[in-house]
Amino acid sequence: MLRQEVEQQQGDKLLFFNKFVSPTHGPLNFTAVLDKLLEYLGNEPGFEYELIVGTDSMPENGSSAEFVSAIVVHRKKCGGIYFWTKQHETKVYTLRQRIYQEALHSIKLAEQLITELKLRDITEFSLTIHVDIGPNGQTKQMLQEIVGMVRGNGFVVKTKPDSYGASSVADRHT
């Protein structure tokens, strides 16, 4: 259960993620994130870009967790920009629950992003979900489950050590 209501009305659209922060542009709503993202893509149209969505979490008091999701626009070989959002959820007790929630947050954000890009007639892009799990550590038993879940939702997925969208960018704000 969400401690704060994260679904917010924007125009006539119901958005799960709407309050973002950009290190470059400050606080933004989702529409402003899309505008800045498209502006960034338009500034250097000759480059190859990748859109990345990743989520990381931090337990707070044994029964709740803070989830940070990031949208990264990677201008290959030339850096990038990112936007992040934070939610608090209660009734998250185990590492397994948190990892599943991280993946679900990333899937929801990626779906929201794709829907809005398509509404703006942008259909050619590469989007990858980065998950904060890998072949080592406590999450290794869940690797195939989480990868299968993300792929089953139609997304390309990267895990550690290649999942910097979750393990570096989102992690920076948990």
Buried (B, 14 or more C-beta within 10 A) or exposed (E): EEEEEBEBEEEEBEBBBBBBBBEEBEEBBBBBBBBBBBEBBEEEEEEEBBBBBBBBBEBBEEEBBBBBBBBBBBBEEEEBBBBBBBBBBEEBEEBBBBBBBBBBBBBBBBBBBBEBBEEEEBEEBEBBBBBBBBEEEEBEEBBEBBBEBBEEBEBEBBBBEEBBBBBBBBBEBB
